[in-house]
Amino acid sequence: MDNRIPALQFVLFAEAFQKFAALARQYHFYEDEVAQMEKSVYKMSPYQRKEDVK
């Protein structure tokens, strides 16, 4: 399934997520879940090749 989002929206979303993830990791807040969310965010990247998207 191709669930990528437009480039500008992805950059804004990824920056916001990284700020959240940094704070969450600093306080050991749901570390495993943050790692799963991070993988999910990067699956949406418009910078992937279409054949890499599953």
SVG drawing of the C-alpha trace seen along z (x, -y; Angstrom):
<svg xmlns="http://www.w3.org/2000/svg" viewBox="-2 -22 19 27">
<polyline fill="none" stroke="black" stroke-width="0.4" points="0.0,0.0 1.4,-3.4 0.7,-5.6 3.3,-8.3 2.4,-12.0 3.5,-15.2 7.1,-16.2 6.4,-19.4 3.8,-17.9 6.2,-15.0 9.0,-17.3 6.8,-19.3 5.4,-16.2 8.8,-14.5 10.2,-17.6 7.4,-17.7 7.6,-14.0 11.4,-14.2 10.8,-16.9 8.3,-14.7 10.4,-11.6 13.5,-13.4 11.5,-14.5 9.9,-11.1 13.2,-9.3 14.7,-11.8 12.1,-10.8 12.0,-7.1 8.3,-7.6 6.9,-4.6 10.3,-3.9 9.1,-0.8 6.0,-2.6 8.0,-5.7 10.3,-3.4 7.3,-1.8 5.9,-5.2 9.2,-6.3 9.2,-3.4 5.7,-4.2 6.5,-7.8 9.4,-6.9 7.2,-4.4 5.2,-7.5 8.2,-9.2 7.7,-10.5 11.5,-10.1 11.2,-6.3 11.2,-4.6 7.8,-3.1 9.2,0.4 10.4,0.0 6.9,-0.8 5.0,2.3"/>
</svg>
